[in-house]
């Protein structure tokens, strides 16, 4: 039992100063059993706004009087912030109140109903949102490129996003790969087969055509329609969570999309025991144990990292993971790491090097393990490294028999 617990809790650092990742997640990725779900945080490095900033921009275009107020509201003040609202009507005051607590989907719904008395594709709010995102004409950031590489499940690439932009598709083209876009009702049902592939926009996607307003999950009524009435998104997420370890990137726990996503999975997690473990990369500028427990209470395993320097630690870790990926990593890089590590005797090697070496062996099939063993022998690795390879091979043989 002790060995099982230690294996479950084992974490791997893929390089000095990088985020430590549970090895069970790395091994699941090597088996093609990981599905990344990406939020607004991955597109902010490309110059696109998060949900809060998008709402502010929409008000700048459609209601300058409210914009003059919400654009000055500090982040995270909640209901402790006060200002003179006597010049506004009751509807505008209600929208600001909702903005203060971060209910941005509700804010847009209230604005849409106030201006257009409807929530549909040709409302002024949706036109404003579409133009905000379409006019940006941004190029994919490095994090898009890393995630597209990590989305490779072995012969096919699949990645989920709640973003409306097409930056993941652009990143794939830069890697000489074409990823088909799917949106809302056209998204294929989750399966481990190769036909479950592409960039899956579960909240809709902005069309490249300037003559078309796309269907988007944007307001509170949209979330009610696609999560509660039609159940398109919850059913998709639930099926995916049974087949894959879901990994959230680019979200905070209080993001409106995340509230709905978490509720969709957590509700089924209480009733069914076949859902796989879910993870999130969670960055803070300083340790925040309360926030970590908040994620755990929502049924998500948080992988914490230092968010300073514009989340550079996360990007470096994802790029390194992609570089050493068992699916499509660079073999020259993997071999270089093995040679570097075994130059030092195992007894004197730092723990992170021993853990990384063992992981590279543990995730390998028989032929790759033989190849890495020969590589280690060719550079005169001491017996400690070769003994580790034999021990891990014995563990894998025991697992197969059990």
N, C-alpha and C positions, 0 to 999 in steps of 0.2 A: 504494500500500500504506500509506503514511503516513497518508492521510486515513481509510482504513478503521480503522486502529489507533486514531486519535484519536476517531473516532466511537464505537468500541467502549468506550473508556475514559471518555467524557464523562459527568460527573455534574452534577446540577441541584440547586440549593438553592431550594426553593419559597418561602422567606421568611427574613428575617434571624434567625439563631440556630437554624434548623431543620436537621434531618438532611439531608445530601446523599445523593441517590438516583441510581443509575446511570440515565442517560437511556434506555438500551435497555429497562429495566423499565417506565419511565413510558410509553414508546411502545407496549410490548406491552399495557399496561393500557388505553391509548386504543383499541387494536384489539379489546379484549374477550378477551385471551388470558392473563389472570392469574387464578389461583385461590388465595385465601388459606386457610391452614390454621392454626387458632387453638388455643393451649394454655391451661393453667391461669392463666398470667400475665395474660390479659385479664380474667378473672373475679375476680381478687384485689382490684382496686379496688372491686368491688361487695360485698366482704366475704366471699367464699367462700374456702376454704382451698386451698393448693396440695397436691400429692400427699403431701408430707412431713407437713404439718399435718393432713391428713385421716387419715393413719395414726396420728398421735399422738392425735387425737380418738377414733378407733375403740378404741384401747387404753384410753383413759380410761373408756369405757363397758364394755368386755368384760374387761379385765385390768388393774386398778388397780396391781398390783405392778410390772408392766413399764412401765406409763405413768409411774409415779413416777421411773423411771430415764431413759427416752427423752425425757421432757419437759424434762429438764435437760441434755441433750447439746447442746453448742454446734454451730452450723452449720459443716460443712466440716472436722471434726476427724479423720474417717476412723478408721484403726486406732490413732491416737496417743492416744486417750482411754481411760482406765481407771477402773473403780470396782468396788466390792465386789458380786459377783453370787452369793455363796454361798447366799443365801436363795431363789434361783430354781432351777428344774429345767433339765435340759440343753436341752429344746426352747425354753424362754424365753430362755436364753443365746444359742442359735443365732439366734433372731429378732433379738435386740439386735445381734448381730454383723453380720447382714445390713442392719439399719437404719443402722449406722455407715457402711457403704459406699454407702448410697443405693439399695439394691435394694428399693424399697418395694413393687413388685409381688410380689416373692418373699416379703417379710415378711407381706403379707396372705394369700398362699397358705399359708404355714406356719401362721399363726394359724387360718385357716379349717380346715385339716386337723386341727390339734390340738383345736379346740373341737368341730367337727362331723363330722370324718372324711369330709368331702366338699367339693366346690366346686360349689355350685349356687345357684339363685336364692333359695332359702328358708333359706340359712345365716344364722347370727347375724351374721357379718361383713357380709354384703350388706344385711341389715336395718339394721345400724348405719350403713353408708355411705349408704343411701337416706334414712334419717331425718336424718342430718347435713345432707344437701344439700336435702332437701325442707322441713325446718323453717326453713331460713335465710330463705326468702321475700324474697330480695333483688331490688332493681330494677336494670336494666341500667345500666352505667357509660357514660361518654362514649365510651370506646374501642369498646364494642359498637356504638354508633350510627355512629361513623365507619367501622367495618369493614363494617357492613351497607350503607352508601352505596357504599363502594369495591367491594363484591361485585357491583355492577350491571355486567353484561357487555353491556348494550345491549338493553333490553327484558325481561331476565330477571336474577334475582340468584341467585348460587350461592356458598356458603361452606362450608368443611369445618371440623370441630372434633373434637378428642378429648375435649372437656369433656362431662360428663353433664348439665349444667344447660341450661335453655331461655332463657337471657338474650338470645341473639341473636334468637330469635323475638320476645321481648318488645320489643326495640329496634326491630324492623321494624314492629310494631304501632304504636309511637310515631311512626313516619314514615308512617303510613297505608298500610302495605304488609303483606300477609300472606305469610309464608314457610312453606311446608309443611315439617314435620320428617320426616326419614328416618333410620333407624337400622339399622346392621349389614346384614343380608340384604336389607332393603327399599330400600337406596340404589340409585338409578339408575346405570347404567353411564355413565362419562364420555363426553361428546360435545360438540361445539360447538353443537348444536341447542338450542332453547329448552326442551325437555323435561328437560334436565339443569339442575335448578334446586332451590332450597330450602336449608335448613340440613341438612347431611349429617353425622350423628353417627357417625363410623366406629368409635367405641368404645362406642356405646350411649348412651341418653338416659334420664333419670329420668322416669317417668310421673307425670302430675299426679294420677292416681288413687291414693289411699292404700291401696287394696286390691290393688295390683299391684306386684310386685317386678320391675323391668325386667332384661333381659339386658344385662350390662355386661362390657366387657373390663377386668378389675380386677386379677386375680392373674396369677402367672407361668403357671399352667395355661391361663388365658383367652388370654393372648398366644400361647401355643403352639397353642391350638385355632384362633384366628382368623387368625394370621399364618403358621403352619407347616402345620397339618393341612388346614383349609378354604381357606386363602390368600385369604380375602375381602378383607382390608385390603391386602396387598401387590399383589394384582391390580388393585384399585381405584387405588392410588397409582401403579402403573406406567402404567396407561392414562391417568390424569390428567397424568402427567409428560410424556407424548408429545404432549399437546394444549395444555397450559398451562404457563406459568412459575409454579411453585409458590412461594408466599411464606409463610414461617413467622413467626408472631407469638405471643409469649407463652411461648416455650420457652427452656430452657437446654440446652446440648449433652448434659448428663448426665441429663436427665429420662428416666425409663423409657419413656414413649411415644415420645420422640424417638429413643432408641436403636433401637427396633424400626422406626420410620418410616425412619430414615436407612439402616439395613441393607437394608430392602426396596427402596429406590431405588438405593442404591449397588451392590447385587448385579446389578441389570439394567443399570446404567450401564456396567459393565465389558464386558458382552456386546453391547450395542446402542448405536448412535451417534445415535439419533433422539430421545433424551430432551432436553427443553428445560432451560435453565439454572434452577437452584433458588436461592432467596435466603432469608436470615433477617435479621430485625431483632434485633441483638445489643447489649444494653446493659451497660455496666460503669461503676463509679464512678471508675475511673482507667484509663488506657490499658493494654491487655492483649494485646500482640502474639502471645503464645503461644496464647491462646484463639482469636484470629482465625485463626491457622494451623490450629488444631484443626478449626474449621468447614470451612476450605478442603479439608483432607485428607479430610473426609467427603463431599466433592462438593457443598458448599453455599457460595454466595457470601455472606459476611457484610456487612451494612450496619450499621456501628457507630454507636452514639449514646451520649450521656452519660446514665447511669441515675439521676443524682441527682434529688432532689425527686420521688421516687416515679414515675420514668420520664416526667416531664412532657414532655421533649423528644420522645419517641415519640408521645405523644398529640397534641401540637401539630402534629407533622408529618403524621400520618394525617388529622387534621381539615382541615388546609390542603390536602392532596392531594385529599380528598373535595370540598372547596369549589371547587377549580379543575379537577375531573375533566372530561375531554373527553366523558364519557358522560352524566353528570347533574349536572355542576357548575353553580354559579350564574353565569349569563352576565353579570349586573351586576358580580360580583366580578372576573371575568376582564377585562371591559372597564375596570374601575377600575384594575386592575394595568397594563394597556397604557397608559392615559392617564398614570398616575404615572410609568412608566418613560420614556416618550418626551418628557416635559417637559425632561429633561436630554439634551444632545447625546450621541450614541453614543460619541464619542471621550472624553467625560468621565464616562460612566456606569460604576458599579462592575461588575466582572466578573459578579457574581451576577445583576444586573439584565439584562445582555446575554444571559447564558445562559438565564434564564427567558423573556425575550422570544423568543429564537430557538426555544426549546422549544415555546412556545405556537403559533408559526407552523409549526414542523416537524411537529407532531402533527396539524395541521389538514388537512381535505380542501380541495378547490379553492374551494368556496363560502365556507367559514369563513375561508380565507386572504384572499379578496377582501374579506370583511366587516371583518376586522381591519386590512387595508391602508387601507380607507376611514376607519376609526376613527382610525388614526394620522395620516392626512392631515388629518382634520377638526380636529385639535388642533395643526396646524402642526409635526408632527414633522420633524426635520431629515433630510436626504437619507441620512444614515448608516443610519437605521432602515429606510427604504424600500429602500435598496440591499440590506440584509440579507434583507428579504422576497423580493426578486427572486432573490438568490443561493440561498436555501433552496428556492424554487420550481424553480430550475434543477437543484438536486441531486435533488429528488423526481422530476423528469421523467427525469433520467438513470437513476435507480434503476428506473423503470418500463420503460425501454428495455432495460436490462440483464437 
